[in-house]
Amino acid sequence: MFETFLQLEPELRLAAFGGTIGMILLWEFLATKRSSELTFKRTLTHFLLMIVNSFALRFVMPILAFELALHVEAREMGLLPLIPAPEFVIFFISLVVLDLAIYTQHVMFHKIPFFWRFHRVHHADTGFDVTTGFRFHPGEIVFSMIYKVALVLLLGPSAAAVLVFEILLSSASLFTHANADMPRRLDSLLRLVIVTPDMHRIHHSRQGDEALTNFGFNLSLWDRIFGTYHRDPSLPHADMLIGTENISAQQAASFGTMLILPIHKD
């Protein structure tokens, strides 16, 4: 069963991405949270970045996290296989540990100036919707994959765990950037476990103190554990300013400007 599952890796990724973005676009249409920023130039820039990122990974990286996991699992390498527990327990431990690792990476991308130069392409967006969820500089995507490859070598998660985690991570990135309204009670309930759009939107605030909170992607508990959780923005969600200082909406919507942004200092 797992072999068939792993053989369908490209199809599973595509189905998950297409299905998630389709449902969120419908949600955004039916329950829009903020004034829409879906301009043609901005949206085109986001899709162009996504396409360039896909090519960058294939041309720069000799092996990707999932492919490496297949080899690592076959050789029983890493720390996780040493845990004396059933496979399904190790599987869930893998997902939780990988999520903590991505939270840590996200914090580093904000705190370390070199990495922030690349990550600020994501935060420069003056809008906030599902397309923001795949707006990343190719440099950040490559650094992130190097980080995940190192995690696979160190931890030795199963290939199935890596595939499920990467699909969850991609889907969560789309979900948490949704420009969609959610009832307050439901949002509060979901936040006990996962990151919601209202929680993550605060992280995109132009206010520096708010932007340095809510780093989680999937699980919300890391922000609570490490003291980076922020419940509400100082302004209502519909009015809060999104983006980064010194980057205008016109610049943020330009593919060329965003591609060379890392060579410019703040």
C-alpha positions as protocol buffer text, in pm:
chain_id: "A"
residue {
  index: 1
  type: MET
  ca { x: 0 y: 0 z: 0 }
}
residue {
  index: 2
  type: PHE
  ca { x: 273 y: 245 z: 100 }
}
residue {
  index: 3
  type: GLU
  ca { x: 473 y: 162 z: -213 }
}
residue {
  index: 4
  type: THR
  ca { x: 179 y: 259 z: -434 }
}
residue {
  index: 5
  type: PHE
  ca { x: 131 y: 574 z: -225 }
}
residue {
  index: 6
  type: LEU
  ca { x: 495 y: 675 z: -270 }
}
residue {
  index: 7
  type: GLN
  ca { x: 492 y: 600 z: -643 }
}
residue {
  index: 8
  type: LEU
  ca { x: 209 y: 850 z: -683 }
}
residue {
  index: 9
  type: GLU
  ca { x: 412 y: 1129 z: -519 }
}
residue {
  index: 10
  type: PRO
  ca { x: 389 y: 1384 z: -807 }
}
residue {
  index: 11
  type: GLU
  ca { x: 17 y: 1320 z: -858 }
}
residue {
  index: 12
  type: LEU
  ca { x: -54 y: 1348 z: -486 }
}
residue {
  index: 13
  type: ARG
  ca { x: 130 y: 1679 z: -458 }
}
residue {
  index: 14
  type: LEU
  ca { x: -50 y: 1824 z: -760 }
}
residue {
  index: 15
  type: ALA
  ca { x: -392 y: 1703 z: -644 }
}
residue {
  index: 16
  type: ALA
  ca { x: -339 y: 1842 z: -294 }
}
residue {
  index: 17
  type: PHE
  ca { x: -217 y: 2179 z: -425 }
}
residue {
  index: 18
  type: GLY
  ca { x: -491 y: 2213 z: -687 }
}
residue {
  index: 19
  type: GLY
  ca { x: -767 y: 2098 z: -455 }
}
residue {
  index: 20
  type: THR
  ca { x: -656 y: 2322 z: -169 }
}
residue {
  index: 21
  type: ILE
  ca { x: -615 y: 2635 z: -378 }
}
residue {
  index: 22
  type: GLY
  ca { x: -951 y: 2573 z: -548 }
}
residue {
  index: 23
  type: MET
  ca { x: -1137 y: 2541 z: -217 }
}
residue {
  index: 24
  type: ILE
  ca { x: -966 y: 2845 z: -68 }
}
residue {
  index: 25
  type: LEU
  ca { x: -1037 y: 3061 z: -373 }
}
residue {
  index: 26
  type: LEU
  ca { x: -1405 y: 2969 z: -336 }
}
residue {
  index: 27
  type: TRP
  ca { x: -1390 y: 3047 z: 38 }
}
residue {
  index: 28
  type: GLU
  ca { x: -1227 y: 3385 z: -33 }
}
residue {
  index: 29
  type: PHE
  ca { x: -1501 y: 3463 z: -287 }
}
residue {
  index: 30
  type: LEU
  ca { x: -1786 y: 3369 z: -54 }
}
residue {
  index: 31
  type: ALA
  ca { x: -1645 y: 3519 z: 269 }
}
residue {
  index: 32
  type: THR
  ca { x: -1386 y: 3786 z: 185 }
}
residue {
  index: 33
  type: LYS
  ca { x: -1204 y: 3920 z: 493 }
}
residue {
  index: 34
  type: ARG
  ca { x: -1029 y: 4227 z: 349 }
}
residue {
  index: 35
  type: SER
  ca { x: -1048 y: 4434 z: 31 }
}
residue {
  index: 36
  type: SER
  ca { x: -921 y: 4210 z: -248 }
}
residue {
  index: 37
  type: GLU
  ca { x: -564 y: 4262 z: -375 }
}
residue {
  index: 38
  type: LEU
  ca { x: -599 y: 4020 z: -668 }
}
residue {
  index: 39
  type: THR
  ca { x: -452 y: 4248 z: -936 }
}
residue {
  index: 40
  type: PHE
  ca { x: -320 y: 4092 z: -1255 }
}
residue {
  index: 41
  type: LYS
  ca { x: 40 y: 4212 z: -1211 }
}
residue {
  index: 42
  type: ARG
  ca { x: 64 y: 4099 z: -848 }
}
residue {
  index: 43
  type: THR
  ca { x: -93 y: 3760 z: -916 }
}
residue {
  index: 44
  type: LEU
  ca { x: 128 y: 3705 z: -1221 }
}
residue {
  index: 45
  type: THR
  ca { x: 437 y: 3782 z: -1012 }
}
residue {
  index: 46
  type: HIS
  ca { x: 332 y: 3520 z: -758 }
}
residue {
  index: 47
  type: PHE
  ca { x: 284 y: 3253 z: -1024 }
}
residue {
  index: 48
  type: LEU
  ca { x: 611 y: 3343 z: -1196 }
}
residue {
  index: 49
  type: LEU
  ca { x: 795 y: 3309 z: -863 }
}
residue {
  index: 50
  type: MET
  ca { x: 636 y: 2969 z: -811 }
}
residue {
  index: 51
  type: ILE
  ca { x: 745 y: 2851 z: -1158 }
}
residue {
  index: 52
  type: VAL
  ca { x: 1101 y: 2983 z: -1113 }
}
residue {
  index: 53
  type: ASN
  ca { x: 1116 y: 2815 z: -771 }
}
residue {
  index: 54
  type: SER
  ca { x: 1027 y: 2477 z: -921 }
}
residue {
  index: 55
  type: PHE
  ca { x: 1303 y: 2506 z: -1180 }
}
residue {
  index: 56
  type: ALA
  ca { x: 1552 y: 2637 z: -923 }
}
residue {
  index: 57
  type: LEU
  ca { x: 1507 y: 2331 z: -705 }
}
residue {
  index: 58
  type: ARG
  ca { x: 1559 y: 2092 z: -994 }
}
residue {
  index: 59
  type: PHE
  ca { x: 1862 y: 2272 z: -1135 }
}
residue {
  index: 60
  type: VAL
  ca { x: 2035 y: 2359 z: -807 }
}
residue {
  index: 61
  type: MET
  ca { x: 1958 y: 2065 z: -579 }
}
residue {
  index: 62
  type: PRO
  ca { x: 2112 y: 1726 z: -665 }
}
residue {
  index: 63
  type: ILE
  ca { x: 1844 y: 1554 z: -454 }
}
residue {
  index: 64
  type: LEU
  ca { x: 1525 y: 1666 z: -279 }
}
residue {
  index: 65
  type: ALA
  ca { x: 1401 y: 1579 z: 69 }
}
residue {
  index: 66
  type: PHE
  ca { x: 1153 y: 1311 z: -40 }
}
residue {
  index: 67
  type: GLU
  ca { x: 1400 y: 1143 z: -276 }
}
residue {
  index: 68
  type: LEU
  ca { x: 1666 y: 1140 z: -5 }
}
residue {
  index: 69
  type: ALA
  ca { x: 1418 y: 998 z: 245 }
}
residue {
  index: 70
  type: LEU
  ca { x: 1370 y: 694 z: 22 }
}
residue {
  index: 71
  type: HIS
  ca { x: 1744 y: 618 z: 44 }
}
residue {
  index: 72
  type: VAL
  ca { x: 1772 y: 703 z: 415 }
}
residue {
  index: 73
  type: GLU
  ca { x: 1474 y: 483 z: 505 }
}
residue {
  index: 74
  type: ALA
  ca { x: 1613 y: 189 z: 310 }
}
residue {
  index: 75
  type: ARG
  ca { x: 1936 y: 212 z: 512 }
}
residue {
  index: 76
  type: GLU
  ca { x: 1760 y: 282 z: 846 }
}
residue {
  index: 77
  type: MET
  ca { x: 1967 y: 594 z: 902 }
}
residue {
  index: 78
  type: GLY
  ca { x: 1893 y: 878 z: 1145 }
}
residue {
  index: 79
  type: LEU
  ca { x: 1769 y: 922 z: 1501 }
}
residue {
  index: 80
  type: LEU
  ca { x: 1399 y: 846 z: 1466 }
}
residue {
  index: 81
  type: PRO
  ca { x: 1440 y: 475 z: 1372 }
}
residue {
  index: 82
  type: LEU
  ca { x: 1626 y: 430 z: 1704 }
}
residue {
  index: 83
  type: ILE
  ca { x: 1310 y: 506 z: 1905 }
}
residue {
  index: 84
  type: PRO
  ca { x: 1159 y: 182 z: 2040 }
}
residue {
  index: 85
  type: ALA
  ca { x: 802 y: 244 z: 1928 }
}
residue {
  index: 86
  type: PRO
  ca { x: 558 y: 115 z: 1661 }
}
residue {
  index: 87
  type: GLU
  ca { x: 593 y: 256 z: 1309 }
}
residue {
  index: 88
  type: PHE
  ca { x: 271 y: 459 z: 1329 }
}
residue {
  index: 89
  type: VAL
  ca { x: 397 y: 629 z: 1647 }
}
residue {
  index: 90
  type: ILE
  ca { x: 729 y: 713 z: 1480 }
}
residue {
  index: 91
  type: PHE
  ca { x: 532 y: 845 z: 1183 }
}
residue {
  index: 92
  type: PHE
  ca { x: 344 y: 1099 z: 1399 }
}
residue {
  index: 93
  type: ILE
  ca { x: 654 y: 1188 z: 1597 }
}
residue {
  index: 94
  type: SER
  ca { x: 822 y: 1262 z: 1264 }
}
residue {
  index: 95
  type: LEU
  ca { x: 545 y: 1502 z: 1163 }
}
residue {
  index: 96
  type: VAL
  ca { x: 562 y: 1689 z: 1495 }
}
residue {
  index: 97
  type: VAL
  ca { x: 943 y: 1712 z: 1498 }
}
residue {
  index: 98
  type: LEU
  ca { x: 953 y: 1831 z: 1137 }
}
residue {
  index: 99
  type: ASP
  ca { x: 692 y: 2095 z: 1215 }
}
residue {
  index: 100
  type: LEU
  ca { x: 903 y: 2222 z: 1506 }
}
residue {
  index: 101
  type: ALA
  ca { x: 1203 y: 2233 z: 1272 }
}
residue {
  index: 102
  type: ILE
  ca { x: 1013 y: 2447 z: 1019 }
}
residue {
  index: 103
  type: TYR
  ca { x: 900 y: 2682 z: 1298 }
}
residue {
  index: 104
  type: THR
  ca { x: 1267 y: 2717 z: 1397 }
}
residue {
  index: 105
  type: GLN
  ca { x: 1368 y: 2781 z: 1038 }
}
residue {
  index: 106
  type: HIS
  ca { x: 1103 y: 3050 z: 1006 }
}
residue {
  index: 107
  type: VAL
  ca { x: 1233 y: 3228 z: 1316 }
}
residue {
  index: 108
  type: MET
  ca { x: 1589 y: 3211 z: 1177 }
}
residue {
  index: 109
  type: PHE
  ca { x: 1475 y: 3358 z: 845 }
}
residue {
  index: 110
  type: HIS
  ca { x: 1353 y: 3663 z: 1038 }
}
residue {
  index: 111
  type: LYS
  ca { x: 1634 y: 3694 z: 1289 }
}
residue {
  index: 112
  type: ILE
  ca { x: 1938 y: 3633 z: 1064 }
}
residue {
  index: 113
  type: PRO
  ca { x: 1989 y: 3932 z: 828 }
}
residue {
  index: 114
  type: PHE
  ca { x: 2123 y: 3725 z: 537 }
}
residue {
  index: 115
  type: PHE
  ca { x: 1817 y: 3499 z: 529 }
}
residue {
  index: 116
  type: TRP
  ca { x: 1579 y: 3789 z: 591 }
}
residue {
  index: 117
  type: ARG
  ca { x: 1695 y: 3946 z: 264 }
}
residue {
  index: 118
  type: PHE
  ca { x: 1533 y: 3653 z: 83 }
}
residue {
  index: 119
  type: HIS
  ca { x: 1236 y: 3599 z: 313 }
}
residue {
  index: 120
  type: ARG
  ca { x: 1127 y: 3963 z: 295 }
}
residue {
  index: 121
  type: VAL
  ca { x: 1013 y: 3897 z: -65 }
}
residue {
  index: 122
  type: HIS
  ca { x: 732 y: 3699 z: 94 }
}
residue {
  index: 123
  type: HIS
  ca { x: 656 y: 3973 z: 347 }
}
residue {
  index: 124
  type: ALA
  ca { x: 681 y: 4257 z: 95 }
}
residue {
  index: 125
  type: ASP
  ca { x: 341 y: 4162 z: -43 }
}
residue {
  index: 126
  type: THR
  ca { x: 95 y: 4437 z: 47 }
}
residue {
  index: 127
  type: GLY
  ca { x: -196 y: 4200 z: -3 }
}
residue {
  index: 128
  type: PHE
  ca { x: -279 y: 3883 z: 183 }
}
residue {
  index: 129
  type: ASP
  ca { x: -454 y: 3598 z: 7 }
}
residue {
  index: 130
  type: VAL
  ca { x: -403 y: 3240 z: -104 }
}
residue {
  index: 131
  type: THR
  ca { x: -147 y: 3342 z: -370 }
}
residue {
  index: 132
  type: THR
  ca { x: 76 y: 3488 z: -96 }
}
residue {
  index: 133
  type: GLY
  ca { x: 113 y: 3128 z: 18 }
}
residue {
  index: 134
  type: PHE
  ca { x: 344 y: 3047 z: -273 }
}
residue {
  index: 135
  type: ARG
  ca { x: 513 y: 3386 z: -304 }
}
residue {
  index: 136
  type: PHE
  ca { x: 873 y: 3309 z: -207 }
}
residue {
  index: 137
  type: HIS
  ca { x: 1212 y: 3401 z: -351 }
}
residue {
  index: 138
  type: PRO
  ca { x: 1389 y: 3108 z: -523 }
}
residue {
  index: 139
  type: GLY
  ca { x: 1688 y: 3163 z: -294 }
}
residue {
  index: 140
  type: GLU
  ca { x: 1468 y: 3101 z: 10 }
}
residue {
  index: 141
  type: ILE
  ca { x: 1321 y: 2790 z: -150 }
}
residue {
  index: 142
  type: VAL
  ca { x: 1669 y: 2647 z: -215 }
}
residue {
  index: 143
  type: PHE
  ca { x: 1792 y: 2729 z: 139 }
}
residue {
  index: 144
  type: SER
  ca { x: 1476 y: 2573 z: 281 }
}
residue {
  index: 145
  type: MET
  ca { x: 1530 y: 2253 z: 82 }
}
residue {
  index: 146
  type: ILE
  ca { x: 1894 y: 2231 z: 196 }
}
residue {
  index: 147
  type: TYR
  ca { x: 1764 y: 2261 z: 552 }
}
residue {
  index: 148
  type: LYS
  ca { x: 1506 y: 1986 z: 497 }
}
residue {
  index: 149
  type: VAL
  ca { x: 1764 y: 1759 z: 335 }
}
residue {
  index: 150
  type: ALA
  ca { x: 1984 y: 1802 z: 643 }
}
residue {
  index: 151
  type: LEU
  ca { x: 1684 y: 1719 z: 866 }
}
residue {
  index: 152
  type: VAL
  ca { x: 1617 y: 1400 z: 671 }
}
residue {
  index: 153
  type: LEU
  ca { x: 1979 y: 1291 z: 711 }
}
residue {
  index: 154
  type: LEU
  ca { x: 1980 y: 1370 z: 1083 }
}
residue {
  index: 155
  type: LEU
  ca { x: 1637 y: 1239 z: 1180 }
}
residue {
  index: 156
  type: GLY
  ca { x: 1575 y: 962 z: 928 }
}
residue {
  index: 157
  type: PRO
  ca { x: 1196 y: 1003 z: 890 }
}
residue {
  index: 158
  type: SER
  ca { x: 1020 y: 760 z: 656 }
}
residue {
  index: 159
  type: ALA
  ca { x: 960 y: 867 z: 298 }
}
residue {
  index: 160
  type: ALA
  ca { x: 585 y: 852 z: 367 }
}
residue {
  index: 161
  type: ALA
  ca { x: 625 y: 1091 z: 662 }
}
residue {
  index: 162
  type: VAL
  ca { x: 829 y: 1334 z: 452 }
}
residue {
  index: 163
  type: LEU
  ca { x: 574 y: 1326 z: 170 }
}
residue {
  index: 164
  type: VAL
  ca { x: 278 y: 1376 z: 403 }
}
residue {
  index: 165
  type: PHE
  ca { x: 458 y: 1654 z: 588 }
}
residue {
  index: 166
  type: GLU
  ca { x: 549 y: 1841 z: 268 }
}
residue {
  index: 167
  type: ILE
  ca { x: 192 y: 1815 z: 143 }
}
residue {
  index: 168
  type: LEU
  ca { x: 65 y: 1941 z: 480 }
}
residue {
  index: 169
  type: LEU
  ca { x: 318 y: 2225 z: 475 }
}
residue {
  index: 170
  type: SER
  ca { x: 218 y: 2332 z: 124 }
}
residue {
  index: 171
  type: SER
  ca { x: -153 y: 2313 z: 203 }
}
residue {
  index: 172
  type: ALA
  ca { x: -106 y: 2498 z: 533 }
}
residue {
  index: 173
  type: SER
  ca { x: 79 y: 2777 z: 354 }
}
residue {
  index: 174
  type: LEU
  ca { x: -222 y: 2825 z: 127 }
}
residue {
  index: 175
  type: PHE
  ca { x: -476 y: 2795 z: 410 }
}
residue {
  index: 176
  type: THR
  ca { x: -302 y: 3032 z: 653 }
}
residue {
  index: 177
  type: HIS
  ca { x: -282 y: 3306 z: 388 }
}
residue {
  index: 178
  type: ALA
  ca { x: -650 y: 3287 z: 297 }
}
residue {
  index: 179
  type: ASN
  ca { x: -823 y: 3624 z: 265 }
}
residue {
  index: 180
  type: ALA
  ca { x: -1134 y: 3469 z: 412 }
}
residue {
  index: 181
  type: ASP
  ca { x: -1350 y: 3529 z: 716 }
}
residue {
  index: 182
  type: MET
  ca { x: -1397 y: 3267 z: 985 }
}
residue {
  index: 183
  type: PRO
  ca { x: -1632 y: 3286 z: 1285 }
}
residue {
  index: 184
  type: ARG
  ca { x: -1440 y: 3399 z: 1594 }
}
residue {
  index: 185
  type: ARG
  ca { x: -1541 y: 3094 z: 1798 }
}
residue {
  index: 186
  type: LEU
  ca { x: -1427 y: 2854 z: 1527 }
}
residue {
  index: 187
  type: ASP
  ca { x: -1101 y: 3045 z: 1486 }
}
residue {
  index: 188
  type: SER
  ca { x: -1033 y: 3029 z: 1861 }
}
residue {
  index: 189
  type: LEU
  ca { x: -1109 y: 2657 z: 1867 }
}
residue {
  index: 190
  type: LEU
  ca { x: -887 y: 2576 z: 1569 }
}
residue {
  index: 191
  type: ARG
  ca { x: -602 y: 2785 z: 1712 }
}
residue {
  index: 192
  type: LEU
  ca { x: -571 y: 2540 z: 1996 }
}
residue {
  index: 193
  type: VAL
  ca { x: -417 y: 2301 z: 1742 }
}
residue {
  index: 194
  type: ILE
  ca { x: -342 y: 2467 z: 1407 }
}
residue {
  index: 195
  type: VAL
  ca { x: -251 y: 2808 z: 1270 }
}
residue {
  index: 196
  type: THR
  ca { x: -549 y: 2998 z: 1123 }
}
residue {
  index: 197
  type: PRO
  ca { x: -552 y: 3280 z: 867 }
}
residue {
  index: 198
  type: ASP
  ca { x: -636 y: 3540 z: 1135 }
}
residue {
  index: 199
  type: MET
  ca { x: -346 y: 3417 z: 1347 }
}
residue {
  index: 200
  type: HIS
  ca { x: -95 y: 3420 z: 1062 }
}
residue {
  index: 201
  type: ARG
  ca { x: -214 y: 3751 z: 915 }
}
residue {
  index: 202
  type: ILE
  ca { x: -76 y: 3924 z: 1226 }
}
residue {
  index: 203
  type: HIS
  ca { x: 267 y: 3792 z: 1128 }
}
residue {
  index: 204
  type: HIS
  ca { x: 235 y: 3991 z: 803 }
}
residue {
  index: 205
  type: SER
  ca { x: 159 y: 4318 z: 982 }
}
residue {
  index: 206
  type: ARG
  ca { x: 372 y: 4616 z: 890 }
}
residue {
  index: 207
  type: GLN
  ca { x: 420 y: 4678 z: 1263 }
}
residue {
  index: 208
  type: GLY
  ca { x: 753 y: 4525 z: 1356 }
}
residue {
  index: 209
  type: ASP
  ca { x: 646 y: 4395 z: 1697 }
}
residue {
  index: 210
  type: GLU
  ca { x: 353 y: 4209 z: 1542 }
}
residue {
  index: 211
  type: ALA
  ca { x: 553 y: 4075 z: 1247 }
}
residue {
  index: 212
  type: LEU
  ca { x: 789 y: 3904 z: 1492 }
}
residue {
  index: 213
  type: THR
  ca { x: 510 y: 3684 z: 1630 }
}
residue {
  index: 214
  type: ASN
  ca { x: 305 y: 3384 z: 1512 }
}
residue {
  index: 215
  type: PHE
  ca { x: 581 y: 3204 z: 1323 }
}
residue {
  index: 216
  type: GLY
  ca { x: 401 y: 2869 z: 1308 }
}
residue {
  index: 217
  type: PHE
  ca { x: 290 y: 2709 z: 982 }
}
residue {
  index: 218
  type: ASN
  ca { x: 95 y: 2399 z: 1082 }
}
residue {
  index: 219
  type: LEU
  ca { x: 79 y: 2354 z: 1460 }
}
residue {
  index: 220
  type: SER
  ca { x: 8 y: 2658 z: 1677 }
}
residue {
  index: 221
  type: LEU
  ca { x: 161 y: 2520 z: 1998 }
}
residue {
  index: 222
  type: TRP
  ca { x: 519 y: 2625 z: 1915 }
}
residue {
  index: 223
  type: ASP
  ca { x: 429 y: 2994 z: 1931 }
}
residue {
  index: 224
  type: ARG
  ca { x: 262 y: 2938 z: 2267 }
}
residue {
  index: 225
  type: ILE
  ca { x: 553 y: 2732 z: 2403 }
}
residue {
  index: 226
  type: PHE
  ca { x: 824 y: 2976 z: 2292 }
}
residue {
  index: 227
  type: GLY
  ca { x: 638 y: 3296 z: 2374 }
}
residue {
  index: 228
  type: THR
  ca { x: 586 y: 3421 z: 2019 }
}
residue {
  index: 229
  type: TYR
  ca { x: 207 y: 3392 z: 2016 }
}
residue {
  index: 230
  type: HIS
  ca { x: 4 y: 3709 z: 1953 }
}
residue {
  index: 231
  type: ARG
  ca { x: -373 y: 3685 z: 1969 }
}
residue {
  index: 232
  type: ASP
  ca { x: -502 y: 4003 z: 1803 }
}
residue {
  index: 233
  type: PRO
  ca { x: -355 y: 4284 z: 1593 }
}
residue {
  index: 234
  type: SER
  ca { x: -362 y: 4640 z: 1722 }
}
residue {
  index: 235
  type: LEU
  ca { x: -592 y: 4735 z: 1433 }
}
residue {
  index: 236
  type: PRO
  ca { x: -890 y: 4532 z: 1309 }
}
residue {
  index: 237
  type: HIS
  ca { x: -792 y: 4271 z: 1050 }
}
residue {
  index: 238
  type: ALA
  ca { x: -975 y: 4461 z: 777 }
}
residue {
  index: 239
  type: ASP
  ca { x: -772 y: 4776 z: 848 }
}
residue {
  index: 240
  type: MET
  ca { x: -426 y: 4649 z: 943 }
}
residue {
  index: 241
  type: LEU
  ca { x: -137 y: 4742 z: 718 }
}
residue {
  index: 242
  type: ILE
  ca { x: 26 y: 4447 z: 540 }
}
residue {
  index: 243
  type: GLY
  ca { x: 381 y: 4447 z: 401 }
}
residue {
  index: 244
  type: THR
  ca { x: 725 y: 4577 z: 496 }
}
residue {
  index: 245
  type: GLU
  ca { x: 870 y: 4922 z: 538 }
}
residue {
  index: 246
  type: ASN
  ca { x: 1027 y: 5096 z: 235 }
}
residue {
  index: 247
  type: ILE
  ca { x: 868 y: 4863 z: -23 }
}
residue {
  index: 248
  type: SER
  ca { x: 567 y: 5004 z: -206 }
}
residue {
  index: 249
  type: ALA
  ca { x: 276 y: 4802 z: -344 }
}
residue {
  index: 250
  type: GLN
  ca { x: 402 y: 4872 z: -697 }
}
residue {
  index: 251
  type: GLN
  ca { x: 749 y: 4740 z: -616 }
}
residue {
  index: 252
  type: ALA
  ca { x: 609 y: 4438 z: -433 }
}
residue {
  index: 253
  type: ALA
  ca { x: 399 y: 4348 z: -738 }
}
residue {
  index: 254
  type: SER
  ca { x: 700 y: 4360 z: -974 }
}
residue {
  index: 255
  type: PHE
  ca { x: 856 y: 4022 z: -1054 }
}
residue {
  index: 256
  type: GLY
  ca { x: 1191 y: 4174 z: -1153 }
}
residue {
  index: 257
  type: THR
  ca { x: 1212 y: 4395 z: -845 }
}
residue {
  index: 258
  type: MET
  ca { x: 1137 y: 4102 z: -615 }
}
residue {
  index: 259
  type: LEU
  ca { x: 1387 y: 3876 z: -788 }
}
residue {
  index: 260
  type: ILE
  ca { x: 1675 y: 4118 z: -720 }
}
residue {
  index: 261
  type: LEU
  ca { x: 1548 y: 4238 z: -381 }
}
residue {
  index: 262
  type: PRO
  ca { x: 1797 y: 4028 z: -177 }
}
residue {
  index: 263
  type: ILE
  ca { x: 2094 y: 4222 z: -315 }
}
residue {
  index: 264
  type: HIS
  ca { x: 1952 y: 4545 z: -171 }
}
residue {
  index: 265
  type: LYS
  ca { x: 1989 y: 4627 z: 197 }
}
residue {
  index: 266
  type: ASP
  ca { x: 1689 y: 4730 z: 408 }
}
